[in-house]
Amino acid sequence: MGDAVSGASDPPALVVCAHGTRDAEGRATVRQVVAAVADRLPGVPVLEAYVDVHGPEVADVVATLPRREGLAGVVVPLLLGGGYHVHVDIARAVAARADVVATPALGPDDRLVDLLVERLEAVGAEAGCAVVLAPAGSSDSRAQADSTEMGHRLAERWGGAVTLGFAAGPSPAVADAVVSARTSAAGGAVAVASYLLAPGFFQRRVEEAGGDVVTGPLAPDERIVDVVVARYRAALA
């Protein structure tokens, strides 16, 4: 059963804004998340948008929203960290619309920690073994801070060392992080936890980084939908 939006006969639109990918399976995964969000919010117009690679571009989607006195739309980044795309691209897209707001990124969030732990257990990671958390990577310090916070939260839940290794961008690269983690663990097992939303080039790089076990991307999963819906409802409040 869907989660109705209380007290809103004409609720604001929800624009779910992802990064964009050339990978067909990655695009299908994003659309699956958008469809699941729409199922959870009957009566809410749910639109997809992107900040890179392909359209529809978020600024163009926001421009299609009818203007209104109250809140016309909410943009929720389908992004795990609050880097350039959140603070510049999406912020720019809503800047000229007083009736449209943007929310923070999906992470850090304890629901995502739950999902990471479940994925590690599902691939047979040894309890408390060294883990490399593998985000896409960003030169934006705000995105790096979000990834670092997720690493701290995962380490607390996992009960073992968690270090960061990036699929692209800043150091260390995920493959180098695996080598370092294995050295620190005196040759013990190293698990790589993908902190990516969808399949694609970055996920393949994570899978080739040399971990003893590697998790798949986070989406699709109901907890991703939970966070998107929570961000939307918080914006309405």
N, C-alpha and C positions, 0 to 999 in steps of 0.2 A: 504494500500500500504506500502511496506517495505521501510526502510530508507537505501538507497544505500550508500556505503562507497565511497566518491568521490576520484578520482584520484588513485585508487588502483585496478589494474587488478588482482593482486594476494595478497589479503589482509591478514594480520596476523590472525592466529587463535585466537578465544576467548575461554578461559577456564573458565567456570562458576563454582566456587568452593564453595560448601555448607558444612555444618557441617557433616551431615549424621544422620540418625534416623532409629530405628527399626520399627517405626510406618508406616504402609502401606499407610495410607492417607497422612502422611507427605512426604513420598518419592514421591508419585504421584504429590503432590503440587509442589515440587522442580522441577520435570520433566516438569510440566506445565509451570513454569517460564522459564526454559531453552528453551523449544519449542517456547514460545512467543518471547524470545530474538532472536532466530534464524529466526523467521518470520520477525522481524524488521531489520535484517541485511542480506539480500539476498546476496549470494556469499561468505559470511564469514563462515569458518568452526567453528561451535559452539559445544564445547565439555563439558560434565559434569564431575565433579571431587568432591572428598570429603576429609576432613581432619580427620575424625573419624568415628567409628562404622562400616563402610562398604566401599567397593571400588566402582568405581576405585579411587585409591589414587592419590592425586594431583601430587606427584612426578612422578608416573608412567605415568600419562597423559602427563605431560610436556616432559618426556623423549621420547614420541612418535612423538613429533613435529619435522618435518624435519628442519635441521639447514640451515640458510641462512645468507647472508651478512647483510641484514637489520633486521627488526623486524620480528621474526617468530611467536610470540604469546604474548598474554596479559592474565594474570590471574586476574579475577575480583572476589573478595570474595563475595559470597552470604551470607554475615554475617553482622549483624547490628552494630557491634562495632569492634574496632581494638585491640583485645586482643592477647593472646598467639598464637592462630591459624593463625592470620594474620602476626604477627611480627616474629614468629618462624617457624611454620609449612610451611606456604606458602612461606615465605622468603627463607627458606632452599631449597624448591623445585625448585626455580628459580636461586639460587645462582651460580650454575655452568654453567648457560646459559646466556651469554651476549646478546643473541638475544631474550630473553623472559623477560618481566617485569611484576610486580604485582602492582595493584592499591590499594588505600585505601579501607576500608570497605564501606558499603552502607551509614552508618550514621556516624556523624550527617548530616542531609540533610533536608531542608525545605519542600521538596516534601513528605518526610515521616511524617512531622508534619501535612501537609494537610490531609494525609491519616488517621492519628490518630484522628484528629478532625472529619473527616467525619464518621469514625467508631463509635466514641462516640455519635455523633448526631443520627446515625442510630439505636443504641440500646436504645435511649430515655434518655440519660444522661441529667440532668437538666443543663441549661446554667450556667457556673461559679461554678458548684458544685466541691467538692474536688475530685481530681483524683489521683489514684495510678498508676504510670507508671511501668509496670512489664516486665523488661528484663529477659533473662535467668539467668544472673548472671555470674560473672567471678572473680577469685582472682587477675587478672591482672589489675593494676591500670589504664592502658590506656583504657581498655574496660569500666571500671567504670566511667572514665572521659567522655567518649563518651556518656554513658547513662545519666550522670548528665547534659551534654550540651543539650541533647534531652529533658530532663525534663524542663530546663529553657526555651527552645524555645516553648515547648507545653504550659507552663504556660502563656507565653506572648500572645500566640494566644487564649488560652482558656479563660483567664480572671479569673481564680480561682487558688487555691493552687494545686500544683502538687508535689507529693513526690514519691520517688522510693521505690519499694518493689520487691525483687528478687525471681525468681522461684527456684533458687538453689544458693549455694555458700555464698556470703557475706550477712551481715545483713543490713537492716531488711528483713526477709522473707516477701513475699507478704501478707500473712495472718496477720502478726504482723503490717505491714504498714497500712492495712485496719483498724485495731482496733485503731491505733494511729490517722489516718486521721479522723475517726468518732468522736473520742474524741475532736480533735481540731475543728471539725465542729459542736460541741455541739449537736451531734446526727443527724446531717443532712446527706443527701444522699452521698454515696461514690461510685464513678465509678472506675472500674479497666480497664485500657487501656493496652491490651496485646501488648508488644513490642517484639513479636516473629514472625518468618516468616511463620511457618507451624504448622499444628496440631501435637499433640504428647503428651508425658508425661508431659512436662513443661506447655503446654497449659491447660491440665486437672488440674494441680496444681493451675494455675491462676484462672480457673473457679470455683474452690472449696475454694477460699480464703475469701469468705464472702462479696464480693462487691454487692451493690444493682443492678448494671448492669455491665456486663463484655463484652468486645469486643472480637471478634475472632482474629486469627493471621492475619498478614498483607498481606500475599500472598494467592492466586494469585491476582495481581492488576497491571494495566498498569503503575502505578507510580514506582513500583519496577523495571519493565522493563526499564522505562525511566532512572532510576539511573544507572542500569547496563550498558546500552548503552552509557550514558554520561561518565562513568568511562572508558569504552573502547576507546571512541573517544578522551578523554583527553590524554590517554596514546599514541595514535597515533600522537597527536600533539607534 
